[in-house]
Amino acid sequence: MEKLTAAAAKKNLENIVKSVTEENKVYQIKSGNNSAVLISGKEYESLQETVELLSVPGFRESLQRSLQQIKNNETYSLDEVLGDID
């Protein structure tokens, strides 16, 4: 995370926004005792979705169990799941 003063961010805002959206950079912008983090809208939405999913009771445990099943090769092929659907 790159750190900037508010004055430096203001001076170069257009380029900063471009690097956030195109290069996925993250900036911490400080103004006196306050600070804020600048991330892309896409990254913010992704973080919000992750928070929502992890707040679903049992989701994290289910995900961990699924990842362990994949690791142990305890999965089914698409043909096994769908069968003969012709």
Protein Blocks (a to p, Z undefined) as FASTA:
>chain_A
ZZddfklmmmmmmmmmmmmmmnopacdddehjbccddddfklmmmmmmmmmmmmpghklm
mmmmmmmmmmnopacdfklmnopaZZ
